[in-house]
Amino acid sequence: MNKSYSKELAELLTNLRYEQIPQEAIDQVKRITLHVIGASIGAVPIDQTKKTVEITQRKGGTEEATIWCSNGKKVPMEEAAFANGTIADIMDWEDCSWTGHPSAGAIPAALAVAEAKNLSGKDFILAVVAAYEGYQRIAMAAQPSRDYVMSGQGWGLVSWQIFSASIAAAKLMGLNSAQMEQVFGASLYNAIVACNKHGEGLAKSDIYHYAHGFCARNGVVSAILTKEGFDNCYRALDDADGFWHMVSDQCDWEWHTKEFGTRWLINETYLKHWPANMWVQTPLEALDRIMKRTPFKKENVKAIRVSPTLPFICGDYSKTTRGTLDAQFSIAYCLTAYIMDPKMSAAWFSEEMRNNRELIDFTTKFSYFGESRIPYDNFAIFKRGDFPEVTVEIELNDGSVLTETMSYPKGHPKNNFTLAEEYDHFRMCCGPYMSSGQIEKMIAFIDTLETAESMRPFAEMGAIR
């Protein structure tokens, strides 16, 4: 092929200016920033959060950027991106686009670089919007066929995620269009191979959460290396051996630049209401509606039925290794955790809760009906602007059945958080671990983000001293 989508997209991203961004997208940056940091602060009690902070700070290095949930000791910006990218996904509570979790790359990378370079709120907003607009188009261009996914080749969620971090970092470092194109090339070489091996089955691994940190760090490193300079490395998205070839059996070339500047894909991102897998959100939301309408007690439940059937989150929790990811990717576990403790928090995924015999026994009351789908099918529905319809039925011992059917859980683009609701969500996530004064300062900063002369004070607030 002669046309270079790499060059064209690089020019679009480089030429993107703050003044072009609609207010709706600016407000979405505010929501996403607080949402992912709130999800991270909410993960303070989880052991993996503590390990991530300790490992990263122990390595030392140039003190440039702050790790959320830490004592405030700074580390190199790429290492802060690694730690924060990991922590952002530990509760699986951040965002979800059509193709993954761009906020776990874009926000850690953008905030680390903006802090290190002492850049403004407008610089940060522009970098995050550019990251989403570039990442989502690259990922959509490279989407594989259903047959490819079903063949066991894997879905590249943690492969294309690197672009959300590398584009944000490149934008903040002031790279020109030729360098932005080289950033695509460096990202290609730093990308993780498509892998779902330990995100499925009955023995899921929380190495999956570290993978988001790898993407964030590698994205910042890609921009750093490009700024320092190297030869060639253009056309990374193009030709038969472009990025798409490592994650897919097909490429929709037009998606690389499709509707750029007129359709703001950042606004089509879902901000997860609950700390759980993407496809557990609607069952939890339906249960929450039932419980608020007709409260019931766990001991009064005879059976719970959920539709449709998604085998990868409908498995028998009692037969899993009961790790954190086993719990987060289980409808039965998460709904039972809600019934036992409706207040969403890290307590849902404590070792004690994950091995609670009463909880484990209750999960056997769950069954599933309706169409059987794989995640690929659900994402296809989401890409159309809709969301899979879910039905939850609670059969009580007296024979009565409580039912809720719904499609758009809180945080979906058609049922998005208002800024006020997002601020309340942030308060709820951070309340147990931060002072109310610190929380309110962070909210106030984000509320007027576009007027901030420096992102450094806000980044430093993410530490828990």
BELDAPE-V691048 format. One record per residue. SS is DSSP state (~ for helix, > for strand, _ for the rest). PHI is phi in whole degrees, 0 to 359 (999 if undefined). PSI is psi in radians with two decimals (NA if undefined). Layout:
ss->SS phi->PHI psi->PSI
ss->SS phi->PHI psi->PSI
This chain:
ss->_ phi->999 psi->2.51
ss->_ phi->268 psi->-0.67
ss->_ phi->294 psi->2.47
ss->_ phi->248 psi->1.82
ss->~ phi->290 psi->-0.51
ss->~ phi->301 psi->-0.85
ss->~ phi->294 psi->-0.75
ss->~ phi->295 psi->-0.78
ss->~ phi->293 psi->-0.69
ss->~ phi->301 psi->-0.71
ss->~ phi->292 psi->-0.70
ss->~ phi->297 psi->-0.77
ss->~ phi->292 psi->-0.72
ss->~ phi->293 psi->-0.63
ss->~ phi->276 psi->-0.16
ss->_ phi->297 psi->2.28
ss->_ phi->240 psi->2.67
ss->~ phi->305 psi->-0.71
ss->~ phi->297 psi->-0.33
ss->~ phi->278 psi->-0.27
ss->_ phi->279 psi->2.19
ss->_ phi->290 psi->2.71
ss->~ phi->302 psi->-0.63
ss->~ phi->302 psi->-0.71
ss->~ phi->288 psi->-0.63
ss->~ phi->297 psi->-0.77
ss->~ phi->296 psi->-0.59
ss->~ phi->293 psi->-0.63
ss->~ phi->300 psi->-0.73
ss->~ phi->298 psi->-0.80
ss->~ phi->299 psi->-0.86
ss->~ phi->298 psi->-0.74
ss->~ phi->299 psi->-0.86
ss->~ phi->292 psi->-0.61
ss->~ phi->296 psi->-0.82
ss->~ phi->287 psi->-0.62
ss->~ phi->290 psi->-0.68
ss->~ phi->299 psi->-0.76
ss->~ phi->299 psi->-0.60
ss->~ phi->288 psi->-0.82
ss->~ phi->297 psi->-0.62
ss->_ phi->295 psi->-0.29
ss->_ phi->268 psi->0.13
ss->_ phi->310 psi->-0.78
ss->_ phi->288 psi->-0.25
ss->_ phi->282 psi->2.36
ss->~ phi->303 psi->-0.65
ss->~ phi->296 psi->-0.57
ss->~ phi->298 psi->-0.84
ss->~ phi->297 psi->-0.73
ss->~ phi->297 psi->-0.73
ss->~ phi->297 psi->-0.79
ss->~ phi->297 psi->-0.81
ss->~ phi->296 psi->-0.78
ss->~ phi->299 psi->-0.81
ss->~ phi->291 psi->-0.76
ss->~ phi->290 psi->-0.57
ss->~ phi->295 psi->-0.52
ss->~ phi->292 psi->-0.47
ss->_ phi->72 psi->-2.68
ss->_ phi->112 psi->-3.07
ss->_ phi->301 psi->2.24
ss->_ phi->276 psi->1.70
ss->_ phi->241 psi->-0.64
ss->> phi->217 psi->2.71
ss->_ phi->266 psi->2.45
ss->_ phi->267 psi->2.24
ss->_ phi->298 psi->2.62
ss->_ phi->70 psi->0.18
ss->_ phi->257 psi->-3.08
ss->_ phi->275 psi->0.04
ss->_ phi->100 psi->-0.14
ss->_ phi->294 psi->2.21
ss->_ phi->274 psi->2.77
ss->> phi->223 psi->3.01
ss->_ phi->304 psi->2.57
ss->~ phi->300 psi->-0.62
ss->~ phi->291 psi->-0.53
ss->~ phi->283 psi->-0.60
ss->~ phi->297 psi->-0.68
ss->~ phi->297 psi->-0.70
ss->~ phi->298 psi->-0.89
ss->~ phi->297 psi->-0.84
ss->~ phi->289 psi->-0.58
ss->~ phi->295 psi->-0.66
ss->~ phi->293 psi->-0.89
ss->~ phi->298 psi->-0.58
ss->~ phi->301 psi->-0.49
ss->~ phi->257 psi->-0.12
ss->~ phi->301 psi->-0.67
ss->_ phi->270 psi->-0.03
ss->_ phi->50 psi->0.82
ss->_ phi->237 psi->0.17
ss->_ phi->276 psi->-2.31
ss->> phi->259 psi->3.08
ss->> phi->209 psi->2.11
ss->_ phi->266 psi->-2.94
ss->_ phi->296 psi->-0.32
ss->_ phi->228 psi->0.15
ss->_ phi->149 psi->-2.56
ss->_ phi->239 psi->1.27
ss->_ phi->299 psi->-0.48
ss->~ phi->294 psi->-0.47
ss->~ phi->287 psi->-0.18
ss->~ phi->253 psi->-0.87
ss->~ phi->293 psi->-0.81
ss->~ phi->289 psi->-0.84
ss->~ phi->301 psi->-0.73
ss->~ phi->292 psi->-0.86
ss->~ phi->296 psi->-0.73
ss->~ phi->289 psi->-0.64
ss->~ phi->295 psi->-0.79
ss->~ phi->290 psi->-0.72
ss->~ phi->297 psi->-0.67
ss->~ phi->294 psi->-0.83
ss->~ phi->297 psi->-0.66
ss->~ phi->266 psi->-0.03
ss->_ phi->57 psi->0.89
ss->_ phi->264 psi->2.92
ss->_ phi->273 psi->2.99
ss->~ phi->297 psi->-0.68
ss->~ phi->296 psi->-0.68
ss->~ phi->300 psi->-0.77
ss->~ phi->297 psi->-0.84
ss->~ phi->302 psi->-0.83
ss->~ phi->300 psi->-0.74
ss->~ phi->294 psi->-0.72
ss->~ phi->292 psi->-0.75
ss->~ phi->297 psi->-0.79
ss->~ phi->301 psi->-0.73
ss->~ phi->300 psi->-0.82
ss->~ phi->294 psi->-0.77
ss->~ phi->293 psi->-0.65
ss->~ phi->283 psi->-0.85
ss->~ phi->305 psi->-0.89
ss->~ phi->297 psi->-0.63
ss->~ phi->288 psi->-0.70
ss->~ phi->297 psi->-0.76
ss->~ phi->293 psi->-0.71
ss->~ phi->293 psi->-0.66
ss->~ phi->299 psi->-0.56
ss->_ phi->263 psi->0.19
ss->_ phi->295 psi->2.27
ss->_ phi->281 psi->2.97
ss->_ phi->283 psi->2.84
ss->~ phi->298 psi->-0.67
ss->~ phi->299 psi->-0.67
ss->~ phi->298 psi->-0.79
ss->~ phi->294 psi->-0.75
ss->~ phi->293 psi->-0.39
ss->~ phi->283 psi->-0.08
ss->~ phi->94 psi->0.18
ss->~ phi->288 psi->-0.34
ss->_ phi->93 psi->2.69
ss->_ phi->249 psi->2.27
ss->_ phi->277 psi->0.68
ss->~ phi->310 psi->-0.83
ss->~ phi->270 psi->0.20
ss->~ phi->265 psi->-0.99
ss->~ phi->282 psi->-0.19
ss->_ phi->298 psi->-0.45
ss->~ phi->305 psi->-0.55
ss->~ phi->293 psi->-0.49
ss->~ phi->294 psi->-0.57
ss->~ phi->276 psi->-0.76
ss->~ phi->291 psi->-0.65
ss->~ phi->291 psi->-0.73
ss->~ phi->300 psi->-0.81
ss->~ phi->295 psi->-0.73
ss->~ phi->297 psi->-0.71
ss->~ phi->297 psi->-0.74
ss->~ phi->288 psi->-0.45
ss->_ phi->276 psi->-0.03
ss->_ phi->72 psi->0.53
ss->_ phi->290 psi->2.55
ss->_ phi->279 psi->3.13
ss->~ phi->295 psi->-0.64
ss->~ phi->295 psi->-0.70
ss->~ phi->290 psi->-0.65
ss->~ phi->300 psi->-0.69
ss->~ phi->295 psi->-0.65
ss->~ phi->292 psi->-0.55
ss->~ phi->300 psi->-0.68
ss->~ phi->302 psi->-0.74
ss->~ phi->294 psi->-0.78
ss->~ phi->297 psi->-0.64
ss->~ phi->295 psi->-0.66
ss->~ phi->303 psi->-0.77
ss->~ phi->285 psi->-0.39
ss->~ phi->261 psi->0.00
ss->_ phi->287 psi->2.60
ss->_ phi->279 psi->2.45
ss->_ phi->296 psi->2.53
ss->_ phi->301 psi->2.16
ss->_ phi->209 psi->2.20
ss->_ phi->236 psi->0.20
ss->_ phi->305 psi->-0.74
ss->_ phi->254 psi->0.30
ss->_ phi->252 psi->0.10
ss->_ phi->227 psi->3.03
ss->_ phi->81 psi->-2.87
ss->_ phi->258 psi->0.16
ss->_ phi->220 psi->1.09
ss->_ phi->289 psi->2.68
ss->_ phi->239 psi->2.44
ss->_ phi->280 psi->0.14
ss->~ phi->300 psi->-0.42
ss->~ phi->304 psi->-0.69
ss->~ phi->292 psi->-0.68
ss->~ phi->298 psi->-0.54
ss->~ phi->301 psi->-0.59
ss->~ phi->292 psi->-0.61
ss->~ phi->293 psi->-0.70
ss->~ phi->302 psi->-0.76
ss->~ phi->297 psi->-0.76
ss->~ phi->296 psi->-0.81
ss->~ phi->295 psi->-0.83
ss->~ phi->297 psi->-0.53
ss->~ phi->293 psi->-0.78
ss->~ phi->296 psi->-0.74
ss->~ phi->299 psi->-0.68
ss->~ phi->301 psi->-0.73
ss->~ phi->290 psi->-0.69
ss->~ phi->298 psi->-0.82
ss->~ phi->297 psi->-0.70
ss->~ phi->294 psi->-0.72
ss->~ phi->297 psi->-0.63
ss->~ phi->289 psi->-0.56
ss->_ phi->106 psi->2.39
ss->_ phi->204 psi->2.94
ss->_ phi->278 psi->2.44
ss->_ phi->57 psi->-2.33
ss->_ phi->71 psi->0.73
ss->_ phi->261 psi->3.07
ss->_ phi->59 psi->0.57
ss->_ phi->296 psi->-0.46
ss->_ phi->266 psi->-0.12
ss->_ phi->258 psi->2.93
ss->_ phi->71 psi->3.12
ss->_ phi->291 psi->-0.31
ss->_ phi->247 psi->0.41
ss->_ phi->288 psi->-3.14
ss->~ phi->309 psi->-0.74
ss->~ phi->306 psi->-0.55
ss->~ phi->294 psi->-0.42
ss->~ phi->274 psi->-0.16
ss->_ phi->229 psi->0.00
ss->_ phi->206 psi->2.94
ss->_ phi->253 psi->0.14
ss->_ phi->201 psi->2.85
ss->_ phi->219 psi->2.23
ss->_ phi->264 psi->1.52
ss->~ phi->304 psi->-0.67
ss->~ phi->297 psi->-0.40
ss->~ phi->296 psi->-0.43
ss->~ phi->303 psi->-0.58
ss->_ phi->233 psi->0.15
ss->_ phi->303 psi->2.13
ss->_ phi->54 psi->0.50
ss->_ phi->296 psi->2.26
ss->_ phi->87 psi->-0.15
ss->_ phi->240 psi->-0.54
ss->_ phi->245 psi->2.02
ss->_ phi->263 psi->1.74
ss->~ phi->293 psi->-0.37
ss->~ phi->301 psi->-0.51
ss->~ phi->282 psi->-0.15
ss->~ phi->257 psi->0.35
ss->_ phi->267 psi->2.50
ss->> phi->262 psi->2.24
ss->> phi->260 psi->2.00
ss->_ phi->291 psi->2.29
ss->_ phi->281 psi->-0.52
ss->_ phi->240 psi->2.61
ss->_ phi->281 psi->1.45
ss->_ phi->191 psi->2.96
ss->_ phi->306 psi->2.64
ss->~ phi->312 psi->-0.77
ss->~ phi->269 psi->0.06
ss->~ phi->267 psi->-0.21
ss->~ phi->301 psi->-0.90
ss->~ phi->293 psi->-0.73
ss->~ phi->302 psi->-0.69
ss->~ phi->295 psi->-0.74
ss->~ phi->296 psi->-0.72
ss->~ phi->295 psi->-0.76
ss->~ phi->299 psi->-0.73
ss->~ phi->300 psi->-0.73
ss->~ phi->296 psi->-0.75
ss->~ phi->298 psi->-0.83
ss->~ phi->297 psi->-0.66
ss->~ phi->287 psi->-0.51
ss->~ phi->279 psi->-0.77
ss->_ phi->221 psi->1.48
ss->_ phi->301 psi->2.47
ss->_ phi->218 psi->2.87
ss->_ phi->253 psi->2.66
ss->~ phi->303 psi->-0.71
ss->~ phi->290 psi->-0.20
ss->~ phi->267 psi->0.00
ss->> phi->268 psi->2.24
ss->> phi->268 psi->-0.74
ss->> phi->200 psi->2.70
ss->> phi->230 psi->2.27
ss->> phi->238 psi->2.42
ss->> phi->228 psi->2.43
ss->> phi->226 psi->2.53
ss->> phi->280 psi->-3.07
ss->> phi->263 psi->2.11
ss->> phi->241 psi->1.68
ss->~ phi->310 psi->-0.61
ss->~ phi->285 psi->-0.25
ss->~ phi->238 psi->0.16
ss->_ phi->248 psi->0.22
ss->_ phi->290 psi->2.99
ss->_ phi->280 psi->1.83
ss->~ phi->302 psi->-0.58
ss->~ phi->297 psi->-0.32
ss->~ phi->260 psi->0.04
ss->_ phi->274 psi->3.10
ss->_ phi->278 psi->-0.04
ss->_ phi->63 psi->0.57
ss->_ phi->282 psi->3.04
ss->~ phi->301 psi->-0.79
ss->~ phi->290 psi->-0.59
ss->~ phi->303 psi->-0.70
ss->~ phi->287 psi->-0.82
ss->~ phi->295 psi->-0.47
ss->_ phi->259 psi->0.52
ss->_ phi->230 psi->2.06
ss->~ phi->300 psi->-0.83
ss->~ phi->299 psi->-0.75
ss->~ phi->295 psi->-0.90
ss->~ phi->295 psi->-0.70
ss->~ phi->291 psi->-0.61
ss->~ phi->292 psi->-0.72
ss->~ phi->301 psi->-0.72
ss->~ phi->298 psi->-0.80
ss->~ phi->298 psi->-0.63
ss->~ phi->281 psi->-0.52
ss->_ phi->207 psi->1.59
ss->_ phi->297 psi->-0.27
ss->_ phi->280 psi->1.88
ss->_ phi->294 psi->2.28
ss->_ phi->189 psi->3.11
ss->~ phi->297 psi->-0.33
ss->~ phi->300 psi->-0.46
ss->~ phi->300 psi->-0.50
ss->~ phi->244 psi->0.36
ss->_ phi->293 psi->2.73
ss->~ phi->301 psi->-0.66
ss->~ phi->298 psi->-0.79
ss->~ phi->292 psi->-0.73
ss->~ phi->296 psi->-0.39
ss->_ phi->246 psi->0.27
ss->_ phi->290 psi->2.07
ss->~ phi->297 psi->-0.65
ss->~ phi->297 psi->-0.75
ss->~ phi->295 psi->-0.83
ss->~ phi->301 psi->-0.76
ss->~ phi->296 psi->-0.65
ss->~ phi->293 psi->-0.56
ss->~ phi->298 psi->-0.32
ss->~ phi->285 psi->-0.14
ss->~ phi->281 psi->-0.13
ss->> phi->274 psi->2.48
ss->> phi->217 psi->2.92
ss->> phi->226 psi->2.58
ss->> phi->216 psi->3.02
ss->> phi->88 psi->-2.98
ss->> phi->302 psi->2.44
ss->> phi->264 psi->2.23
ss->> phi->229 psi->2.78
ss->_ phi->255 psi->2.83
ss->~ phi->307 psi->-0.62
ss->~ phi->307 psi->-0.71
ss->~ phi->294 psi->-0.74
ss->~ phi->294 psi->-0.71
ss->~ phi->296 psi->-0.58
ss->~ phi->298 psi->-0.67
ss->~ phi->293 psi->-0.75
ss->~ phi->299 psi->-0.72
ss->~ phi->297 psi->-0.43
ss->_ phi->280 psi->-0.05
ss->_ phi->95 psi->0.08
ss->_ phi->251 psi->-2.82
ss->_ phi->201 psi->2.53
ss->_ phi->300 psi->2.32
ss->_ phi->285 psi->2.39
ss->> phi->233 psi->2.44
ss->> phi->240 psi->2.32
ss->> phi->240 psi->2.23
ss->> phi->241 psi->2.19
ss->> phi->250 psi->1.91
ss->> phi->267 psi->2.12
ss->> phi->267 psi->2.87
ss->_ phi->296 psi->-0.41
ss->_ phi->277 psi->0.07
ss->_ phi->94 psi->-0.22
ss->_ phi->286 psi->2.67
ss->> phi->233 psi->2.18
ss->> phi->260 psi->2.21
ss->> phi->230 psi->2.49
ss->> phi->217 psi->2.28
ss->> phi->238 psi->2.28
ss->> phi->204 psi->2.87
ss->_ phi->237 psi->-0.60
ss->_ phi->242 psi->1.60
ss->_ phi->292 psi->2.87
ss->_ phi->302 psi->2.36
ss->_ phi->102 psi->-0.32
ss->_ phi->295 psi->2.58
ss->~ phi->308 psi->-0.49
ss->~ phi->271 psi->-0.04
ss->~ phi->213 psi->0.85
ss->_ phi->288 psi->2.78
ss->_ phi->294 psi->2.40
ss->_ phi->285 psi->2.92
ss->~ phi->300 psi->-0.72
ss->~ phi->298 psi->-0.71
ss->~ phi->293 psi->-0.65
ss->~ phi->294 psi->-0.69
ss->~ phi->298 psi->-0.70
ss->~ phi->293 psi->-0.67
ss->~ phi->298 psi->-0.74
ss->~ phi->298 psi->-0.74
ss->~ phi->300 psi->-0.75
ss->~ phi->296 psi->-0.75
ss->~ phi->294 psi->-0.74
ss->~ phi->268 psi->-0.33
ss->_ phi->311 psi->-0.76
ss->_ phi->288 psi->-0.24
ss->_ phi->237 psi->-0.20
ss->_ phi->232 psi->2.69
ss->_ phi->290 psi->2.65
ss->~ phi->298 psi->-0.59
ss->~ phi->297 psi->-0.75
ss->~ phi->293 psi->-0.70
ss->~ phi->298 psi->-0.80
ss->~ phi->293 psi->-0.58
ss->~ phi->295 psi->-0.70
ss->~ phi->293 psi->-0.72
ss->~ phi->296 psi->-0.77
ss->~ phi->297 psi->-0.67
ss->~ phi->298 psi->-0.84
ss->~ phi->293 psi->-0.60
ss->~ phi->301 psi->-0.57
ss->_ phi->241 psi->0.65
ss->~ phi->307 psi->-0.70
ss->~ phi->292 psi->-0.23
ss->~ phi->261 psi->-0.09
ss->_ phi->291 psi->2.26
ss->_ phi->281 psi->-0.44
ss->_ phi->214 psi->2.41
ss->_ phi->276 psi->-0.17
ss->~ phi->301 psi->-0.84
ss->~ phi->301 psi->-0.69
ss->~ phi->293 psi->-0.79
ss->~ phi->302 psi->-0.70
ss->~ phi->292 psi->-0.44
ss->~ phi->292 psi->-0.32
ss->_ phi->289 psi->-0.20
ss->_ phi->281 psi->2.58
ss->_ phi->250 psi->1.80
ss->_ phi->271 psi->NA
